[in-house]
Amino acid sequence: MSNNLLVILLPLALAYIMFTLGTGLKPSDFKIITKHPKAFFVGLINQVLFVPLVALAVVLLMSPPPAIAFGIMLISFCPGGVTSNMLTYYAKGNVALSVALTGVVSLLSVITLPILITLAFNYFMKDQAGTISAVKIGVVMFLLTALPVTLGMLARYKFTELMSRRSGILNGLASIFFVLIVLAAIASNWQVLQEQLASIGLELVSIIVILFIVSILTSKILKLSWFDTKTISIETSIQNSTTAITLAPIIMATTVGLPVIALPAAVYGVLMYVVALPVIAMIRNRE
């Protein structure tokens, strides 16, 4: 696959993945917000506030190269995805809460991502690249995330039986696209990966572990049930790396291959399972 074709297909793949997320949502999923508002808002604040703050602290402490630092921050700005819902199910957590958080944060990202990306870009990349447009990123986020999620929900509403029957195929294709996107980002930056893998890996693992600890502690301090605590810890620690990889060439205005800022998201797409699965295995049967 040529680099130009890859950059063209990436947004289409992300839009499809977000569409499949929407097909898994229904209006009743959001009733949990009114039934368990404290758990929902703890998860929301963790996702929107704590994730970027923890990532920023790790980046400032470990001082990676500017493009890598910005790439790590880019992941932290992204919402969760279907992966967090799947892992919550495996952890015997509150899947309804996970789905509601994923859906709401994905829709909010149309507003939060352009603002946070612009701030981080101006701080980390001011000497490495030109300027970016928050409005352009906002429009792109709407077209690639909010709109497909909404269309997916509409498809679920209009063709409930069909969407339910085909959910396995839809999600399977989404998983294949995710793997291909991660592999493409790694292949495009293979030399940089070889040079930076140890430091990127340490930074990303540190962020994921800290987020698990912080989210569990905040949930317990606020006296949430273990059922909800497990859910919030997973939702806080697992981000949608596909979004970060897809946005990378758009942010850097490149049409040839994936830029270095996509590399942390690709490495994260692998490491999140390496860290999360053993943690989930330990907490899933705890009451």
Helices and strands as residue ranges (DSSP letters): H 3-23, G 27-31, H 32-35, H 37-45, I 46-50, H 51-62, H 66-77, H 82-90, H 95-124, H 134-141, I 142-146, H 147-158, H 160-165, H 167-188, H 190-221, H 226-237, H 241-251, G 260-262, H 263-283
